[in-house]
């Protein structure tokens, strides 16, 4: 772990490690609570001076200065820069991926595919090895038992969300995306009710909108299932169950193969639990396809 943290995600990881007791720093509970408030509203930190921030975070300016130096910063102004730069992707995530490909352009086409296959296999194997049977059963049970299910994935994660939506909607009703193209976030969140299930999907660099939606949905009484990439993912804080699926690979964005594989497995588990109900729903779907003269 770097001190000072190089970017906002590293700072967020420090907070999570502190909360879990996996990192020792001489920081009191009150200051840790204040730091968590800052992590949850980085825009406010980026636009506030130390006096304004101290009133909001319920910490004295001296405590904020002490916190900044404890984290390795020279003072509050250096600490604040991390929040100002939050909107930038850490370490030029996508362009660095392409640069790695260019550096290895001597690799043949088949060698590149073989390397990708090796990474995908490792991702899937690591996920299966580290995932508890209990978490898999709980995740699939939530997909079966919850009356209403919403799914949200931003940017690249929207592709994975569509795989889950399509497969789940085939075997049970009341499944939909949280956001539609023509609606705003607030309107979408207003659809959620206490007891609904929200499945959120995101990997590093975690989108700000996904983290915020997850937190607000939990406050509204929704149960959260997180499909993410790490035990340090900010989505895990709000989740009743989370599946950590590694996304490393030769691709210049996050590899989605392992995520798709695990989601297909989850859907198989859900269909098994639904039993004849899943069969009935699929048969209704097949009848509609035949009426539409669409080849199955």
Secondary structure, 3 states (H helix, E strand, C coil): CCCCCCCHHHHHHHHHHHHHCCCCCCCCHHHHHHHHHHHHCHHHHHHCCHHHHHHHHCCCHHHHHHHHHHCCCCCHHHHHHHHHCCCCCHHHHHHHHHHHHHHCCCCCHHHHHHHHHHHHHHHHHHHHHHCCHHHHHHHHHHHHHCCCEEEEECCCHHHHHHHHHHHHHHHCCCEEECCCCCCCHHHHHHCCCCCCEEEEECCCCCCHHHHHHHHHHHHCCCEEEEEECCCCCHHHHHCCEEEECCCCCCCCCCCCHHHHHHHHHHHHHHHHHHCHHHHHHHHHHHHHHHHCCCCC
